[in-house]
Amino acid sequence: MTAHPPIRKIRKTGRMPQSLAPPPAALGSRRVVAPSVERIRASLRFDVGTREAVGKAAIDFCGGAVDGHPALDLRQPLEWVRLDGRDLTPDDLAHRDLGAGPEARMRVLDVPIEAGSRHLLEVGYRLETPDAEGAVPIGWSSDGVKFDLWMSDLEPGRYLEMWIPAPLVHDRFALHIDLAVEGTDRPHMLLANTAGVDAEPGRRAWSLLYPAHFTALSPMLVLAPADSIEMRRSAFGLPGRSRSLGMVIARHADVDADLSAAEADLQGWLAYLAARYQPWVHGDTFWAVIWGPARGMEYDGATTASVAALEHEVFHSWFGRGVKPARASDGWIDEAYTVWSTAAHRGDLSRFASEELSLDEPAVTLYAPHPWSRHTPRESYREGARLFAGIAHLLGGPDRLRAAMADWYRSNAGNLVTTDGLGAHLKLWSGADVGPLWARYVHGRE
């Protein structure tokens, strides 16, 4: 890392980084901090004629809780970097391993920033297949492009940072994306979980403004030629809402799915979950894009999923995106409870299983201990569901656990939640000592 003079306060702001940010990480003699991002403005341009795509972004951020080098991420090759109008080099925003492993690396700004000071970071980059495990390339055809954010919580670097610079998942920020398709006359369709979509004539350019309470795991965006998408719109009553909830459901032409049947299933699950757990916190529309087998991902009030995965992903509109993990390490909660509650990934466990869980089984680590960890362990699905089956038995049955989780959800709806917070809630709500199970099957302590 090249030494740069410290950047002092430009102007002070009252918005300090959230307390859920990870503690500073040591990088040699330097201190790396999580900044507080206020706004990200990004432009993505796809040229069908040349099959090339480029991006640029401007990030308004504040320094961390202490002086240090801010860390964000982007899994694309940088072309240029600018801080507060001063040109830097791509090496001044290089990836660094902060102790959670090379896959969880972050881009660290090679400039010291004073705590709480406001700055503007600008970057330009090529859009290629993101440098993250399991990421998929842009889908080019002779006269069109097929693109999807296609996030995942199973590998580090698979949230918004695949395509647009982004902070860790504890941070909330306003996101504005301008998107354009060039080099073709073929109209395209954009599906996104935000009302702020403005299409220019010709349907090849859009401007999206996502809600400022979103985090890096919230936005859904799907782009495809308009004639390759079948779409249905509807509205229905949802318990707890004075007005109907809109629904947009779509499928790619190469996907064998009955949209009418899927729409009916989605409306039934949404109504059931709203009655069972209560507040819907995702605005006035639910979005669903149907993909082929072995695919499913949740977003805020939205999903891209196969038909088989739809129930699981809809459940995440309450657990996972209705209450969001405060850190990537807290992501095990929503996967474990969703598997316990639905038919997906259940293995040899039944829905709402209640089975005694002794303390002599092998310990399981569901909560990654490093504060800069950035993935959900795959054990969260089966072993996490097994843990909830054991907690249900300890609390006196599945109905007791579901009631406890409903109370926890209502107390935290729309907010970020932590592993320790859930453990404390279950103990306080039930009077049962979940601590030993928590220690062995969440934190992996022998």
C-alpha positions in Angstrom: 0.0 0.0 0.0 1.3 3.4 -1.0 1.5 6.0 1.7 -0.9 8.9 1.2 -1.3 12.0 3.4 -4.4 11.8 5.7 -7.7 13.1 4.5 -9.2 15.3 7.2 -12.8 16.4 7.7 -14.5 18.0 4.8 -17.7 18.7 6.8 -19.1 17.0 9.8 -22.2 15.0 9.7 -24.5 13.8 12.4 -24.8 10.4 10.8 -22.2 8.2 12.3 -21.6 4.5 11.3 -24.1 2.1 12.8 -23.0 0.3 15.9 -23.4 -3.0 14.0 -20.4 -2.3 11.9 -17.4 -4.7 12.5 -14.6 -3.5 14.7 -11.5 -2.1 12.9 -9.3 -4.6 11.3 -5.5 -4.5 11.4 -3.7 -4.5 8.0 -0.1 -4.3 8.8 0.4 -1.0 10.6 -2.9 0.4 9.2 -6.4 0.3 10.6 -9.2 -0.6 8.3 -12.7 0.6 9.2 -16.3 0.1 7.9 -17.5 3.5 6.5 -21.1 4.7 6.7 -22.4 4.9 3.2 -25.2 7.5 2.5 -25.8 7.2 -1.2 -24.6 5.2 -4.2 -25.3 6.5 -7.7 -24.3 4.0 -10.4 -24.5 3.8 -14.2 -24.5 0.4 -16.0 -24.2 0.4 -19.8 -24.6 -2.7 -22.0 -23.5 -2.5 -25.6 -25.1 -5.5 -27.5 -23.2 -4.7 -30.7 -19.7 -5.1 -29.1 -20.8 -7.4 -26.2 -19.1 -5.1 -23.8 -20.5 -3.5 -20.6 -19.1 -0.8 -18.4 -20.0 0.7 -15.1 -19.3 3.8 -13.0 -20.4 4.8 -9.6 -20.2 7.6 -7.1 -20.3 6.7 -3.4 -21.1 9.4 -0.7 -19.7 8.1 2.6 -18.6 9.1 6.0 -15.5 7.9 7.8 -15.8 5.2 10.3 -16.2 5.4 14.0 -12.5 5.9 14.3 -9.8 7.2 11.9 -8.8 4.6 9.4 -8.8 3.3 5.9 -12.4 2.6 4.6 -13.3 -0.8 3.2 -16.0 -1.4 0.5 -16.2 -4.0 -2.1 -16.6 -4.4 -5.9 -15.9 -7.6 -7.7 -15.2 -6.0 -11.1 -11.9 -4.8 -12.6 -11.3 -1.1 -11.9 -10.4 1.3 -14.7 -10.1 4.5 -12.6 -10.6 5.9 -9.1 -11.2 9.4 -7.8 -11.6 10.6 -4.2 -13.0 14.1 -3.5 -12.0 15.1 -7.1 -8.4 13.8 -6.7 -7.3 11.1 -9.1 -6.0 7.9 -7.5 -5.0 4.6 -9.1 -6.9 1.3 -9.1 -4.1 0.0 -6.8 -5.2 2.6 -4.2 -8.5 0.6 -3.9 -7.2 -2.9 -4.1 -8.6 -6.0 -2.5 -7.2 -7.0 0.9 -7.7 -10.0 3.2 -8.9 -8.6 6.5 -8.6 -11.9 8.3 -11.8 -13.6 7.3 -10.1 -15.4 4.4 -9.2 -14.4 0.8 -12.8 -15.0 -0.5 -14.1 -12.4 2.1 -11.6 -9.8 0.9 -12.6 -6.1 0.8 -11.3 -3.2 -1.3 -9.4 -1.0 1.1 -8.9 2.7 0.3 -5.2 3.5 0.6 -5.9 6.9 2.1 -6.5 7.5 5.8 -9.9 9.1 6.5 -10.9 10.9 9.7 -13.7 9.5 11.7 -17.1 11.0 10.7 -15.8 13.1 7.8 -17.8 13.1 4.5 -16.3 12.1 1.2 -17.1 11.3 -2.4 -15.5 8.2 -3.9 -15.9 7.7 -7.7 -14.9 4.6 -9.7 -15.1 3.4 -13.3 -14.9 -0.2 -14.3 -15.6 -2.9 -16.8 -18.5 -5.3 -16.3 -17.4 -8.8 -16.5 -18.3 -12.0 -14.7 -17.9 -11.0 -11.0 -14.8 -12.3 -9.3 -16.8 -14.4 -6.8 -17.5 -18.1 -6.4 -20.6 -19.1 -8.3 -21.2 -15.8 -10.1 -22.7 -16.0 -13.6 -21.7 -14.0 -16.7 -23.8 -11.5 -18.6 -26.0 -13.3 -21.1 -25.4 -11.8 -24.6 -27.3 -12.7 -27.7 -27.1 -11.3 -31.2 -29.6 -8.5 -30.5 -30.2 -8.5 -26.8 -28.8 -8.9 -23.3 -30.0 -11.0 -20.3 -28.8 -9.7 -16.9 -29.7 -10.4 -13.3 -28.0 -9.3 -10.1 -28.4 -13.0 -9.1 -27.2 -12.6 -5.5 -26.4 -15.4 -3.0 -25.6 -15.5 0.7 -23.6 -18.8 0.4 -20.4 -17.2 -1.0 -18.6 -13.9 0.0 -18.9 -11.1 -2.5 -22.2 -12.2 -3.9 -24.5 -9.3 -3.0 -24.7 -5.9 -4.8 -20.9 -5.6 -4.8 -20.8 -8.1 -7.7 -21.8 -5.3 -10.0 -21.8 -2.0 -8.0 -19.6 -0.8 -5.2 -21.3 -1.6 -1.9 -20.6 -1.7 1.9 -21.3 -4.6 4.3 -24.9 -5.6 5.0 -25.2 -3.6 8.3 -25.3 -0.4 6.3 -28.4 1.3 4.8 -28.1 3.6 1.9 -30.0 5.2 -1.0 -29.2 3.5 -4.3 -29.8 5.1 -7.7 -29.1 3.1 -10.9 -29.2 4.4 -14.4 -29.2 1.5 -16.9 -29.0 1.5 -20.7 -28.9 -1.1 -23.5 -27.2 0.1 -26.6 -26.3 -1.4 -30.0 -29.8 -2.9 -30.6 -33.3 -1.8 -31.6 -34.9 -4.7 -29.7 -37.0 -3.5 -26.7 -36.0 -4.8 -23.3 -37.9 -5.2 -20.1 -36.6 -4.3 -16.6 -38.1 -5.8 -13.5 -37.0 -4.4 -10.1 -38.3 -4.2 -6.6 -38.7 -0.4 -6.6 -41.4 1.9 -7.9 -38.8 4.4 -9.2 -38.5 2.9 -12.7 -38.7 5.4 -15.6 -38.3 3.9 -19.1 -37.3 6.1 -22.0 -39.0 5.7 -25.4 -37.8 2.5 -27.0 -37.5 0.6 -23.6 -33.8 0.5 -23.6 -32.9 3.0 -20.8 -34.1 3.2 -17.2 -33.6 5.1 -14.0 -34.2 3.3 -10.7 -34.2 4.7 -7.2 -34.3 2.1 -4.5 -35.6 2.9 -0.9 -33.0 4.4 1.4 -33.6 1.7 4.0 -32.2 -1.0 1.6 -28.9 -2.7 2.3 -26.5 -4.5 -0.1 -28.7 -7.6 0.0 -32.0 -5.9 -0.8 -32.2 -4.9 -4.5 -33.6 -7.1 -7.2 -33.0 -6.3 -10.8 -33.7 -8.5 -13.9 -33.1 -7.3 -17.5 -34.1 -9.3 -20.6 -35.5 -8.7 -24.1 -39.2 -7.8 -23.7 -40.4 -10.5 -26.1 -38.6 -13.2 -24.0 -40.6 -12.4 -20.8 -44.2 -13.3 -20.0 -45.6 -11.2 -17.2 -48.8 -11.0 -15.1 -50.0 -8.2 -12.8 -52.6 -8.6 -10.1 -53.7 -7.2 -6.7 -55.1 -9.0 -3.6 -56.0 -8.4 0.0 -53.3 -8.9 2.6 -54.1 -9.2 6.3 -53.0 -6.1 8.2 -53.2 -3.8 5.1 -55.9 -1.3 4.4 -55.2 -1.4 0.7 -54.4 -4.3 -1.6 -51.0 -5.6 -2.3 -49.9 -5.5 -5.9 -48.1 -8.5 -7.5 -45.9 -8.7 -10.5 -44.9 -12.2 -11.6 -42.9 -13.0 -14.7 -41.0 -15.9 -16.3 -38.4 -16.3 -19.0 -39.7 -17.8 -22.2 -37.4 -20.9 -21.7 -38.8 -21.7 -18.3 -41.7 -24.2 -18.1 -43.9 -22.6 -15.5 -47.6 -21.9 -15.1 -47.8 -18.3 -14.1 -51.4 -18.5 -13.1 -50.8 -21.4 -10.7 -47.7 -19.8 -9.3 -49.6 -16.5 -8.8 -52.3 -18.3 -6.8 -49.7 -20.1 -4.7 -47.8 -16.9 -4.0 -51.0 -15.0 -2.9 -51.9 -17.8 -0.6 -48.5 -18.0 1.1 -48.3 -14.2 1.4 -51.7 -14.0 3.0 -51.0 -16.8 5.4 -47.7 -15.4 6.5 -49.1 -11.9 7.0 -51.8 -13.3 9.2 -49.3 -15.5 11.1 -46.4 -13.1 11.6 -48.1 -9.8 10.8 -46.6 -6.6 9.4 -45.6 -6.6 5.7 -42.8 -4.1 5.5 -42.0 -4.0 1.8 -44.2 -1.4 0.2 -47.1 -1.9 -2.2 -45.8 -4.6 -4.6 -44.4 -8.1 -4.4 -42.2 -9.1 -7.3 -41.4 -12.6 -8.5 -39.4 -13.8 -11.5 -39.6 -17.5 -12.2 -36.3 -19.3 -13.2 -35.4 -22.8 -14.0 -34.6 -25.6 -11.5 -32.1 -25.3 -8.7 -32.4 -21.6 -8.3 -33.8 -19.3 -5.6 -32.9 -16.0 -4.0 -34.8 -13.6 -1.8 -34.8 -9.8 -1.9 -36.9 -7.1 -0.1 -40.4 -8.1 -1.1 -39.2 -10.0 -4.1 -37.7 -13.2 -5.4 -36.0 -14.8 -8.4 -36.6 -18.5 -8.0 -37.7 -21.8 -9.5 -41.2 -22.9 -8.9 -40.0 -25.5 -6.3 -38.2 -22.8 -4.3 -41.0 -20.2 -4.3 -42.5 -21.0 -0.9 -39.0 -20.9 0.7 -38.2 -17.5 -0.9 -41.6 -16.0 0.0 -41.1 -16.9 3.6 -37.9 -14.8 3.5 -40.0 -11.7 3.0 -40.6 -12.0 6.7 -37.4 -13.8 8.0 -34.4 -12.6 6.0 -35.7 -9.5 4.4 -38.5 -8.4 6.8 -36.0 -8.7 9.6 -32.5 -8.6 8.0 -29.3 -10.1 9.3 -27.2 -7.4 10.9 -24.1 -9.1 9.7 -23.5 -11.9 7.2 -22.8 -14.1 10.2 -26.4 -13.6 11.3 -27.7 -15.0 8.0 -28.0 -18.5 9.4 -31.1 -17.5 11.3 -33.4 -16.9 8.4 -32.2 -19.9 6.4 -32.6 -22.2 9.4 -36.0 -20.9 10.5 -37.2 -20.8 6.9 -36.2 -24.4 6.2 -37.8 -25.5 9.5 -41.0 -23.7 8.5 -41.3 -24.8 4.9 -40.9 -27.8 2.7 -37.7 -26.8 1.1 -34.3 -28.4 1.9 -35.9 -30.3 4.7 -34.0 -33.6 4.4 -35.3 -36.0 7.0 -37.0 -33.3 9.0 -40.7 -32.6 8.7 -42.2 -29.1 8.5 -42.4 -27.7 12.1 -40.5 -30.6 13.5 -40.1 -31.0 17.3 -37.4 -33.4 18.3 -35.2 -33.5 21.3 -31.6 -32.3 20.6 -29.1 -33.5 23.1 -25.7 -31.9 23.8 -23.7 -35.0 22.8 -24.0 -34.6 19.0 -21.1 -33.0 17.1 -20.8 -29.3 17.6 -21.9 -27.0 14.7 -20.8 -23.5 13.9 -23.5 -21.6 12.2 -22.3 -18.1 13.3 -19.0 -17.4 11.7 -16.9 -15.8 14.4 -14.7 -13.4 12.4 -16.4 -10.0 12.4 -15.5 -9.5 8.7 -17.0 -12.8 7.6 -19.3 -12.6 4.6 -21.3 -15.8 4.0 -23.9 -18.0 5.4 -22.7 -21.5 6.2 -24.4 -24.3 4.2 -24.9 -26.1 7.5 -27.6 -23.4 8.2 -30.1 -25.3 6.1 -30.2 -28.8 7.6 -28.3 -28.4 10.9 -30.0 -25.0 11.5 -33.4 -26.5 10.9 -32.4 -29.4 13.3 -31.5 -26.8 15.9 -35.0 -25.1 15.6 -36.6 -28.6 15.9 -34.6 -29.0 19.2 -35.7 -25.6 20.4 -39.3 -26.3 19.6 -39.1 -29.5 21.8 -37.4 -27.5 24.6 -40.1 -24.8 24.4 -43.0 -27.2 24.5 -43.8 -27.8 20.8 -43.8 -26.1 17.4 -46.7 -23.7 18.2 -44.7 -22.3 21.1 -41.7 -21.7 19.0 -43.7 -20.1 16.2 -45.4 -17.8 18.7 -42.0 -16.8 20.1 -40.7 -16.1 16.6 -43.8 -14.1 15.7 -43.3 -12.0 18.7 -39.6 -11.5 17.8 -40.5 -10.6 14.3 -43.1 -8.0 15.3 -40.7 -6.4 17.7 -38.0 -6.1 15.0 -40.0 -5.8 11.7 -38.1 -3.7 9.2 -34.9 -3.7 11.3 -31.6 -5.6 11.5 -31.3 -8.5 13.9 -28.5 -10.4 15.6 -27.8 -13.9 16.7 -27.3 -12.9 20.3 -30.5 -10.8 20.2 -32.6 -13.9 19.1 -31.0 -16.1 21.7 -31.8 -13.6 24.4 -35.4 -13.2 23.2 -36.1 -17.0 23.1 -34.8 -17.3 26.7 -36.8 -14.3 28.0 -40.0 -15.2 26.1 -40.0 -18.9 27.1 -38.2 -19.0 30.4 -36.3 -22.0 28.9 -32.5 -22.0 29.0 -31.6 -22.2 25.3 -28.0 -21.2 26.1 -26.4 -24.7 26.0 -28.0 -25.4 22.6 -27.0 -22.0 21.4 -23.4 -22.4 22.5 -23.0 -25.9 20.9 -25.1 -25.7 17.8 -24.7 -22.0 16.8 -21.3 -21.0 18.1 -19.7 -24.5 17.8 -18.4 -24.7 21.3 -17.5 -28.2 22.5 
